[in-house]
């Protein structure tokens, strides 16, 4: 990775932003009120969260388009044996029956995050619930980075981009939180739709060029369905230039996709660069020295400690 080569360079003068991924996924069950509260207590700048939508049009904070057997128990306390119903087939009231406060024993989440502390009885919050945390004493400066979870590859599984945009903007306005929020997505169509409704809402173009997710489609014969009609080839292979053309205020790449040259180009274009998801302290330090503007992490406690020299500036 390109950023590793700059470990010996001097620290940048710019303070680095820390975003708690799904609250504090490494410490508490993801996308829950306890996880967001812990992230606030640790001192993050931004709560990063995922967004789905119920059948009755309520934006809810949840990563998967369907209830996951890895993190969900029913009203009887029984683990789901297979992927549950799609969120869009359930009303908000239906979701109150499910407990998402513990990782399933022996499951992927439990294996990946052994330090995660259970909070039995925890329910799936609404977007309004999480935004309300920003009005608590001591949290007045916390901001929100909201990721819409939809995919052009399975449009039947979630609300469409226009529906998502309308619902999110309505809640942000009702909660008076537009100025403290940004909207991010791998599916850039929803970002275009949101800016048409609320030009003042900052948008963040998420990108990944990984084997398990690639929304850029570099070198492919067909354009990416993720990037709202923009083609990487039309920008000479430059993701930052494509992000600028999309009207995003920030570019959020997978941290392993970022090169020193791409970061410099993004900054020249006036883009902020916030990388995801960085969990090891040495990588956090390397990226800070490279000059990224922010880091999204499952372990905000590690980030607060590792990035203290940049935070004190």
C-alpha positions as CSV (number, residue, x, y, z in Angstrom):
1,X,0.0,0.0,0.0
2,X,1.2,3.4,-0.9
3,X,0.6,5.0,2.5
4,X,3.0,2.7,4.3
5,X,5.9,4.4,2.5
6,X,5.3,7.7,4.4
7,X,5.6,6.4,7.9
8,X,8.7,8.4,8.5
9,X,7.3,11.7,7.2
10,X,6.4,14.6,9.5
11,X,2.9,14.9,11.0
12,X,0.5,17.1,9.2
13,X,-0.9,20.2,10.9
14,X,-4.5,19.3,10.3
15,X,-6.5,17.7,13.0
16,X,-7.9,14.3,12.0
17,X,-11.5,13.4,12.3
18,X,-12.5,10.2,14.0
19,X,-15.8,8.5,13.0
20,X,-17.2,5.7,15.1
21,X,-18.2,2.9,12.6
22,X,-21.7,1.8,13.3
23,X,-21.1,3.5,16.6
24,X,-18.4,1.4,18.1
25,X,-18.8,-2.0,16.5
26,X,-15.7,-3.5,18.1
27,X,-16.9,-2.7,21.6
28,X,-20.7,-2.9,21.5
29,X,-23.4,-4.3,19.2
30,X,-23.4,-2.3,15.9
31,X,-25.9,0.4,15.0
32,X,-27.4,0.4,18.5
33,X,-28.0,3.2,21.0
34,X,-25.4,1.7,23.4
35,X,-22.8,1.7,20.7
36,X,-23.5,5.3,19.7
37,X,-23.5,6.4,23.3
38,X,-20.1,4.7,23.9
39,X,-18.6,6.4,20.8
40,X,-19.9,9.8,22.1
41,X,-18.4,9.1,25.5
42,X,-15.0,8.2,24.0
43,X,-14.9,11.5,22.1
44,X,-15.6,10.8,18.5
45,X,-16.3,13.6,16.1
46,X,-18.8,11.8,14.0
47,X,-21.2,8.9,14.4
48,X,-21.2,6.7,11.3
49,X,-24.4,4.7,10.8
50,X,-26.3,2.6,8.3
51,X,-29.8,3.2,7.2
52,X,-32.6,1.0,6.0
53,X,-36.3,1.7,5.6
54,X,-39.4,-0.1,6.9
55,X,-42.6,-0.9,4.9
56,X,-44.3,2.1,6.5
57,X,-41.5,4.5,5.4
58,X,-39.6,4.9,8.7
59,X,-35.8,5.2,8.3
60,X,-34.2,2.8,10.7
61,X,-30.5,2.3,11.7
62,X,-29.5,-1.1,10.4
63,X,-26.8,-2.5,8.1
64,X,-28.3,-5.4,6.3
65,X,-31.3,-5.3,4.0
66,X,-32.7,-8.3,5.9
67,X,-32.5,-9.3,9.6
68,X,-29.3,-11.2,10.1
69,X,-29.2,-14.5,12.0
70,X,-25.7,-13.5,13.2
71,X,-27.1,-10.7,15.3
72,X,-30.9,-11.1,15.8
73,X,-33.2,-13.0,18.2
74,X,-36.9,-13.1,18.0
75,X,-39.5,-12.2,20.7
76,X,-38.9,-15.6,22.3
77,X,-35.2,-15.1,22.5
78,X,-34.5,-17.6,19.7
79,X,-31.7,-16.9,17.2
80,X,-33.0,-16.6,13.7
81,X,-31.9,-19.8,11.8
82,X,-31.6,-18.1,8.4
83,X,-31.8,-14.6,7.1
84,X,-34.9,-13.0,8.3
85,X,-37.5,-10.9,6.4
86,X,-36.4,-7.9,4.4
87,X,-36.8,-4.7,6.4
88,X,-39.0,-3.2,3.7
89,X,-41.6,-6.0,4.4
90,X,-41.9,-5.0,8.0
91,X,-43.5,-2.0,9.8
92,X,-41.6,-0.1,12.4
93,X,-43.8,-1.7,15.1
94,X,-42.8,-5.2,13.9
95,X,-39.1,-4.5,14.5
96,X,-39.7,-3.9,18.2
97,X,-40.0,-7.7,18.7
98,X,-36.4,-8.4,17.7
99,X,-33.4,-8.2,20.0
100,X,-30.1,-7.1,18.3
101,X,-28.1,-6.7,21.6
102,X,-25.8,-9.7,21.3
103,X,-23.7,-11.6,18.6
104,X,-24.7,-15.2,18.0
105,X,-22.3,-17.6,19.7
106,X,-19.9,-19.0,17.2
107,X,-21.0,-16.6,14.5
108,X,-18.9,-14.3,12.3
109,X,-19.6,-11.2,14.4
110,X,-18.6,-13.0,17.6
111,X,-15.5,-14.3,16.1
112,X,-14.4,-11.0,14.5
113,X,-15.2,-8.8,17.5
114,X,-14.5,-10.9,20.6
115,X,-14.3,-7.7,22.7
116,X,-17.9,-6.7,21.9
117,X,-19.9,-6.4,25.1
118,X,-23.6,-7.7,24.8
119,X,-26.5,-5.5,25.7
120,X,-29.5,-7.9,25.8
121,X,-32.8,-6.3,25.1
122,X,-31.5,-3.8,22.6
123,X,-33.8,-2.9,19.8
124,X,-33.2,-1.5,16.3
125,X,-33.3,2.3,16.6
126,X,-34.8,4.8,14.1
127,X,-32.8,7.5,12.5
128,X,-34.6,10.0,14.7
129,X,-33.6,8.1,17.8
130,X,-29.9,8.3,16.9
131,X,-30.1,12.0,15.9
132,X,-31.6,12.7,19.3
133,X,-28.4,11.7,20.9
134,X,-26.8,14.8,19.5
135,X,-28.9,16.9,21.8
136,X,-27.7,15.3,24.9
137,X,-25.3,17.3,27.2
138,X,-21.8,16.9,26.0
139,X,-22.8,15.8,22.5
140,X,-23.7,19.1,21.0
141,X,-20.7,19.0,18.6
142,X,-21.1,15.4,17.4
143,X,-22.0,15.0,13.8
144,X,-23.7,12.2,11.8
145,X,-22.5,10.4,8.7
146,X,-25.5,8.4,7.4
147,X,-25.0,5.6,4.9
148,X,-28.0,4.5,2.8
149,X,-28.1,0.7,2.3
150,X,-29.4,0.0,-1.1
151,X,-28.0,-1.6,-4.2
152,X,-28.7,-1.3,-7.9
153,X,-28.0,-5.0,-8.2
154,X,-31.1,-6.0,-6.1
155,X,-33.5,-3.0,-6.3
156,X,-36.4,-5.1,-5.0
157,X,-34.7,-5.5,-1.6
158,X,-34.7,-1.9,-0.4
159,X,-36.3,1.4,-1.0
160,X,-35.3,3.2,-4.2
161,X,-32.9,6.2,-4.3
162,X,-35.7,8.8,-4.5
163,X,-37.7,7.2,-1.7
164,X,-34.6,7.0,0.5
165,X,-33.7,10.6,-0.2
166,X,-37.1,11.9,0.6
167,X,-37.3,10.0,3.9
168,X,-33.9,10.9,5.1
169,X,-34.2,14.6,4.3
170,X,-37.6,14.7,6.0
171,X,-36.2,13.3,9.2
172,X,-33.1,15.5,9.1
173,X,-35.3,18.6,8.7
174,X,-37.7,17.6,11.4
175,X,-34.8,17.0,13.8
176,X,-33.0,20.2,12.6
177,X,-29.9,18.2,11.9
178,X,-29.1,18.8,8.2
179,X,-26.2,21.1,9.0
180,X,-24.7,18.4,11.4
181,X,-25.1,15.5,9.0
182,X,-23.7,14.1,5.7
183,X,-25.2,11.4,3.5
184,X,-23.0,8.8,2.0
185,X,-23.6,5.8,-0.2
186,X,-21.9,3.4,-2.6
187,X,-25.0,3.9,-4.8
188,X,-24.5,7.5,-5.9
189,X,-28.0,7.8,-7.3
190,X,-29.3,8.5,-3.8
191,X,-26.8,11.3,-3.3
192,X,-28.0,13.0,-6.5
193,X,-31.6,12.6,-5.3
194,X,-30.8,14.0,-1.9
195,X,-29.1,17.1,-3.2
196,X,-32.0,17.9,-5.4
197,X,-34.2,18.0,-2.3
198,X,-31.6,19.6,0.1
199,X,-28.7,21.2,-1.7
200,X,-27.3,22.2,1.7
201,X,-26.8,18.5,2.7
202,X,-23.2,17.4,2.3
203,X,-22.8,14.2,0.4
204,X,-20.0,11.7,0.5
205,X,-19.1,9.3,-2.4
206,X,-18.2,5.9,-1.0
207,X,-15.9,3.7,-3.2
208,X,-14.5,0.2,-3.0
209,X,-12.3,-1.6,-5.5
210,X,-12.2,-4.9,-3.7
211,X,-12.8,-8.4,-4.8
212,X,-15.9,-8.5,-2.5
213,X,-17.2,-5.1,-3.6
214,X,-16.4,-2.9,-6.5
215,X,-18.6,0.0,-7.4
216,X,-16.0,1.8,-9.6
217,X,-15.7,-0.9,-12.3
218,X,-12.2,0.2,-13.5
219,X,-11.3,-1.4,-16.8
220,X,-14.7,-3.0,-17.4
221,X,-16.5,-2.9,-20.7
222,X,-19.8,-1.8,-19.1
223,X,-20.3,1.3,-16.9
224,X,-20.9,0.8,-13.2
225,X,-24.5,0.8,-12.2
226,X,-23.4,2.3,-8.8
227,X,-22.1,5.7,-9.9
228,X,-25.2,7.5,-11.3
229,X,-24.1,7.3,-14.9
230,X,-20.6,8.5,-14.4
231,X,-17.9,6.3,-16.0
232,X,-14.3,6.0,-14.6
233,X,-12.9,5.9,-18.1
234,X,-14.3,9.3,-18.9
235,X,-12.0,10.7,-16.1
236,X,-8.8,9.0,-17.3
237,X,-9.1,6.5,-14.4
238,X,-9.2,9.2,-11.7
239,X,-11.7,8.4,-8.9
240,X,-11.2,11.8,-7.3
241,X,-12.2,13.5,-10.5
242,X,-15.2,11.3,-10.8
243,X,-16.2,12.1,-7.2
244,X,-15.8,15.8,-7.9
245,X,-18.1,15.5,-11.0
246,X,-20.7,13.7,-8.8
247,X,-20.8,16.8,-6.6
248,X,-19.7,15.2,-3.4
249,X,-17.9,17.2,-0.7
250,X,-15.9,14.2,0.4
251,X,-14.5,11.0,-1.0
252,X,-14.6,7.9,1.3
253,X,-12.5,5.0,-0.2
254,X,-11.6,1.7,1.4
255,X,-8.3,2.6,3.1
256,X,-6.5,-0.2,1.1
257,X,-7.5,1.5,-2.2
258,X,-5.9,4.8,-1.3
259,X,-2.6,5.9,-2.9
260,X,-0.6,9.0,-2.0
261,X,-1.2,10.3,-5.6
262,X,-4.9,9.9,-5.4
263,X,-5.0,11.6,-2.0
264,X,-3.0,14.6,-3.3
265,X,-5.3,14.9,-6.3
266,X,-8.4,14.8,-4.2
267,X,-7.1,17.6,-2.0
268,X,-6.2,19.6,-5.0
269,X,-9.8,19.3,-6.1
270,X,-11.0,20.5,-2.7
271,X,-12.3,17.1,-1.6
272,X,-12.0,15.8,2.0
273,X,-10.8,12.2,2.2
274,X,-12.2,10.0,4.9
275,X,-11.1,6.3,4.7
276,X,-12.8,3.2,6.0
277,X,-12.6,0.9,8.0
278,X,-9.3,1.2,9.9
279,X,-8.9,-0.8,13.1
280,X,-5.2,-1.2,13.7
281,X,-3.3,1.6,15.4
282,X,-0.2,1.4,13.1
283,X,-2.4,1.8,10.0
284,X,-4.3,4.7,11.6
285,X,-0.9,6.5,12.3
286,X,0.3,5.8,8.7
287,X,-2.9,7.2,7.2
288,X,-2.7,10.3,9.5
289,X,0.9,10.9,8.4
290,X,-0.2,10.5,4.8
291,X,-2.7,13.3,5.4
292,X,-6.2,11.9,5.3
293,X,-8.9,14.1,6.7
294,X,-10.7,11.4,8.7
295,X,-10.8,7.7,9.7
296,X,-13.8,5.5,10.2
297,X,-13.1,2.8,12.7
298,X,-14.8,0.0,14.7
299,X,-12.5,0.9,17.6
300,X,-12.8,4.6,18.4
301,X,-11.0,3.9,21.7
302,X,-7.9,2.8,19.7
303,X,-8.2,5.8,17.4
304,X,-8.5,8.3,20.2
305,X,-5.2,7.0,21.7
306,X,-3.3,6.4,18.4
307,X,-4.2,9.8,16.9
308,X,-3.7,11.9,20.0
309,X,-0.8,13.9,18.4
310,X,-3.1,15.0,15.6
311,X,-6.1,15.6,17.8
312,X,-4.2,18.1,20.0
313,X,-3.4,20.4,17.1
